[in-house]
Amino acid sequence: MTASKTTRRPAPSERAHLTLAEGLRALDQGTLSAEAWTQACLERIAQRNEQVKAWVHVAGDAALAQARDIDRRGRRGRYEGAPIGIKDTIDTADMPTELGEPEIFPRRQPAADAPVVTRARQQGFVLLGKNTVSRHAIMLPGPCRNPHDLSRSPAASSAGSGAAVADFMTPLSIGTQTAGSILRPASFCGAVGFKPTLDAIPYVGIRSYSRPLDVIGPLCRSVEDAQLFMHAFAGDPRFLPSAQEPGSLRLGIWRPRDWPAAEPAAQAVFEDSLQRLTQAGISLQLLSMPQGYENIGDIQDVIMAYDLAREYAAIRRDHAALCDPELLAYLDLGATYSDADYAAALDAADACRRQFHDIARDIDAIIMPATLGVATPASSTGSSVFIRAWSLLHNPSISLPVGRSPEGLPLAVQLVGFQKEDARLLRHARQVEAVLGNMAGMT
């Protein structure tokens, strides 16, 4: 079943359609209440979650009570009253956190919030509930479906976060990424996904996969929303959208080793994007990447598999009968890597990081494809081959939903910036978004 043969999904209400930035402006202007915005999101969830399965827990009563309290006493902060979803690998003291393992951790209830959830509460975000995670919280298909075509995948593991945002159930969700788990769901579902520099937001109280790779980031519907999220959660005023915009923009083009395997529609959207950027006066130059960069996905996989085999050791020992064969095979692979293999992979990553500044010294950001193509059938979660390099190297990266395939499925491009220059990358992404447009709001 393809998108052209499916029933068009129902349009969202005007309030559910609001981006984070649009909703906050309406709250500031008094044309929207926190309760009305929250109610609109909950109504969309009620309308669509049975099909999309983007939420495993909806805290509707608590969310409405919080929103009404904000309206009664008046907003005290920039972000008060904004609805938000939370990936179900992130601990919440008042909601279950099953870690993508409902059979192994049924109704698991953390004793405390993860720090990122504490921050969300402090900032006044209205917590709508917990977003669905892929099977075993890794690259295996789970119950969630792509909102554009229910026969297709929303990717992994922040699957529910990407689907919920793209289907207008929430303007924002907190996701995580170890390989491609923010950018790929965003790309497949037609949202904006931003992976910050490692440790830009503390990764604590969250299911751990790999310490050198795990990051927290937003899934949302505009670059401005990503800026607001980073301002709220990192506390850095450079993320404010009103911060000074850069002038001329210089982008470096990278078509990686697997570029020939990309689907024709993905190649066409990427090449059209380059042409439009050139016509807009943005400088583009083709990058010559060192050989180590062409093998970087293999390096990342050694580190992730090695760490996952150790992080999941207790699950394998105690719950092997509940583990998918694919998970067990991947854990077996990770167990074959020695400490020396792991150290060599970390050294190779360090070498690539040192090379980046020489590669990119004359540009502001890299532009490259985000995925090999459109969302895969639901039996697969697709490839992160174009994304995982930046999880390994810790560069901030963002996916921008700029195109659609002939059957109407989302396609994205990816921008990559310099470590610890996340705010600068988002300003550059705003410039690119202004030229290429943003299809996240299309139904």
N, C-alpha and C positions, 0 to 999 in steps of 0.2 A: 504494500500500500504506500503510495507516494502522496506528497502534499497536494498535488493537483486532483487527487481522488478523494481527499478527505473533506469533511464539512468544515467550512470556514469557522474559526473559533469566534465566539461572541465578542463584540467590542466591549471594552471596559467602560465604566462610568467615568465622567469627567474628573472626579476626585481620585479615583483609583489610577487614572492615567498620569497624574502629576508626578514629575520627578521630585527628588529630594529638594533640589534648589527651588523649584516652582512652588512646592508645598510650603517651604519655610517662608518664602516671600509672601504667600497668601496669609499665613499665620501672622506675620509681621503687620500686614496691612489690615488685618481684622476681617478679611473676606472668607476665612476658613477657620473652623475650630478644630482643636485636636480630636475631639470626639467624632466629628464628621469625617475627618481623614481616616481615622482608625476604623470607623464603621464601614467606610467604603472598601478598605482593604479586606476586612473580615467578610463582607458580602461577596467580594470577588473570590476569596478562598472557598466560601461555601458553594459558590457557583461552579468552580473549576477543579477543586482539589481531588474530587473523586476520580476524575479522569487523569489529571496531571500528576497527582501524588507527590506534590512538592513539599508537603508538611507532614511530619510524624506526630507533632503535638501542637495544638493551637490553644493559646491562652487567651481566649476571647473575652471572658468576663474580667480577668485581671487587667487586660489591655484597655478595655473600655473604662474600667474604674480609674485607672491611672490617667487616661485622657480627660475624663470628666473632672478629676481633681485639678489637673493643670488648667483647664478652662475656668474653673471656679476661682482659683486663687490668682490666676494670671501667670503668664510665662515669665520665668526668671532667667532664662538662658537662651542662647542662639538656637540650640537644637531641641529644646523642649517641645514635645508633641509630635515629633517625627516618628512614624512607624519603622520598625526594623525587624528582620528575621535573623536567626542565629543558626549556623550549621550545627547539626546534632553530634559533633565531636567535641563541642565546646561546653564545658561544665556550667550548669545553671542550678542554683540552689533551690529554686522554686518550680523547676520543670525537670522531667526525666531527661537523661542523656544516655542513650543506648549505644552510641559510638558506631552506628552502622551495623550493629550486631544484636538485633532484637531477640535472637534465639539464645545467645550466649550471655547477654546482659539485659534481660527483660526488666523494664521499669527501673533501671539503675538510677538512683537518686544521689547526686553529689551533695556533699555537706556544705560546699561553698561555691560561689561564683568564680569562674576564671577571671583574672584581672581585666580582660577586655570587656567582659560582661559588667563588671563593677564600673568600669569607665562609662559604658553605655548608660547605665542607670544614673550615674552622677551627672551626665550630660542631659538627661531628661528624655532620652529616646523611649518610645513606647514599644515594649517587647511583645511582638505578636505571637511568637512561638519558635519551634525548632524545625529547621529545614532538613529534608530527607538526604541521607548519605548513601552512596553506592555500596554494593555488597562488600562486607568486610572493610568498608571505608577505604578501599583502594580502587584499582582500575577494572573492577568487575561490575557488570550490569546490576542495577538494583531496581526497586519498584518505580522510581520516578520516570516520567516520560517527557519528551520534548513538546512544549506547548504548541509549536507550529505543525506538528505531525506526530500523533500519538504512537505511531509505529516506529518512531525514531528515538535515538538516545539523546539525553541531555548531557552526556559525558560523565566524568567522574572526577573527584569524589564529592565536590561541592555541587552535585547535580541539582538538588532541590533548591539551593540558593540561586543558581542560574535560572532555573525554570520559574521559580516564584517571582523573581524580578522581571523576567521577560514577559510573563503572563499577567503583570500588573497586580499581583497579589500583595506586593510590598515594593516601595521605591528603593529599598536597600536591604542587603543581607551581608552578614559577616561570614566570609569564607576562609579557607586555608589552602595552601598549595605546597606540595613537595616536588612534584614533577610538572604537571600542567593543570592542577585541579581548580584554579580560578579562571585562567584565561580560556581553557578549552570549553568548560560549560558556558562561559560568556559568549564565546564564538559560535558554538553550536546553537544556542538558544536565542541569540540576538540581543545581548546585553553588553555593557562595558565592564571589563574585569581588569583590576589593577593589582599587580604583585609588587609590593614595596621591596626595598633593600632588606636583607636579612636583619632581623631584630629591630626594625623601625617601630614595631609594636610588640611588646613582650609576648612570647609564645609560651604561656604557662597555663596550667589547668585545662589543657587540650590534649586530645589523643596524639601521642608522639609517634612519628614515623622515622625521621632522620634529623638529628640535631643540626647538621650542616646545611639542611635544605628547607626545613619547615618554616613557613611564613604565614602571617595573617594579612588579609586584604579585603577590599569591598567588591561586591558585585552590585551594579547600579545601572542607570540608564543614561548617564551623560558624564563627560569628563569633569564638568563642574561638580557633579555629585561626588566623584572620587576625590576631588580637592577638599570638599567639605568633610567627607569622612576622615581624611588624613588629618585635617585640622582638628577635628573633634577628638580623635583617638591618639594622635601624636603630640598635639598641643603646640605645633610649630606655626607661627603666623605667616610663614612663607607659603603655606598651602592655601591661604585665603584667596578665593577667586579674584578679589580686588587688588591683590598684589601686582606689582608692575609687570606688564606683559613684555616678553622679549621682542626684539626687532626682527631682522631677517633671519630666516631659518635655513639650516643646511642639514640635509638628511643623507645618510649613507645607505645604499641599497645592498642587501645581502640575499642572494638566492642560494640557500644551503644545498648540501649534497643531495637531499631527497626532493629537491624542487621538481625534477622531471616526473616524479610519481604523483604530484598534485593533480587533482581533477581539473579538467579544462575550465570549468566555471570558476574555480578558485584562482587559476592562473589569469583568467580574463579579468576578474575583479581586481587583482593585484596590479596587472599591467595598466588597466584603465585608471586606477588610483594614481599611479606614477605619472601618467600623462596629464591628469587633471592638476596634480601638484605642480608640475612643470609649467603648465599654462597659467597657474596662479602666481608664478614668479618665485617659487620655492626652489632652492638649489638642490640638485640631486647628483650624487656621484656613486659609481659602482665601487664597492669595497673588494679588496683582495684579502681574503682571510687565510691565516696560517693553517697548516694541515691539522694541527691539534683541534681547531674549531670544527673541522668536518667530522671528527670522531667524538665530539663532546657528549653526544647522547649516550654513547657506550660508557664513557667515564661516569656520567651521572647515574647510570643504571647499576654500575658496580657498587657505588656508595649507597644507593637506596636499597638495593637487594641485601647487602651486608647488614645494614642497620635494621631493616624490616625483619630479617631472620632472628635478630636478637630481641627487638621490641615485641614480636609476636611469639616468642618462645613459649611463654606460659600458656597462651591460647592453644598453640599446637599440642603442648603436653597434656593439657586438661580437657580440651574440646575438639580433638582431631576429627571426631565423627561429625561435627557440625561445620567443619571447614570445607569450602569448595576445593575440588582437585586442583584448580588453577592456582589458588592461594598456596596450597601445600607444595606445588611444583616450584612456585616462586621462592618460597621459604627454603626449599631444598637448594635452589640455585644460590641464594644468599649464603647458605651454610658452607658452600664450596669455596667461597672467597676467604682467603687467609688475611691475617692482620697486615701482612706485607702487600697483598693486593689492594687492600683498602688504603693503606698509606700511599701507595703509588698513585692511586686514583686521586687522592687529595692533593698530592704534589702536582699532578697534571693539571688539576683545576687551578692551583695557585699560578702555574706557568701561564695559563690562558688569561687569568686576571691581570697579570703583569703586562701581557701583550695588548690588552684592550685599549689602553691609553695611547699606544702607538698607532693602533688600527684606526682609532676614532678621534685622533687629535684635531682633525680639521672639520669635524662635523659636530652637530648638536645632539643627534640621535640616529639610531639605525631604524630603517623601515624594512619590514620583511613580512612574509605571509604568516598567518596565525595557525592555520590548520591545513591539512592536505585536501580538505574539501568540506562538504556539508555534513550535517549530523548523520552518523552511521545508523543502520538499523539497530533496534533496541537490544539485539543480542550481542552487541559490541559497544565499547565506549570510545572507540577511535584511537588515534595516535596523537601523542604530544611531541612529536619529533621536532617541530619548529619552536617549541616553548621551553622544553626542559633544560636547554643550555643556560637559560638565565636564572633558573632555580639553582643550578650548580654554581654559577659565577656571581650570584647575588645582585646582579644589575636589576634595577626596577624596570618593569615592562607592563604594557597595557594593550589590551585588544579593543579595537574600535569596529563596531558593526556598520560597515560602509556599503555592503552590497547584498544582493539576493541572487540565488541560482535561478535558472529558467523555471523550476517548479516552485519558487518562492521561499526557499530555505535560506537562512542567514549565512553570510560570509563576512569575514573580518580581516583586517590587516593588524599588524603588531608593531608597536614602537618600543624601542629599548634605549634606556639612558645610562648615565654613569652612576656608579654606586654612591649612595648617600646624597644624590642630587635629585631626589624623587620629586620635589616641588618644581624644579626646573623642567623635568620631563613632562609633568602634567601641564605646565604652561605651553610647552611645545605641542602636546597632544590637543590642547584647545585650538591651536592654530590649524592643525591638520583637520580636526573635526569641522572647523568653520569652512574649509575648502571641500571636503569630501562628504559632508553631511553625516547624519546619525540616524540609522534606521531602527533604533531600539524602540521608538514610539509607534512603529507601524504595526497594525493588526493583521 
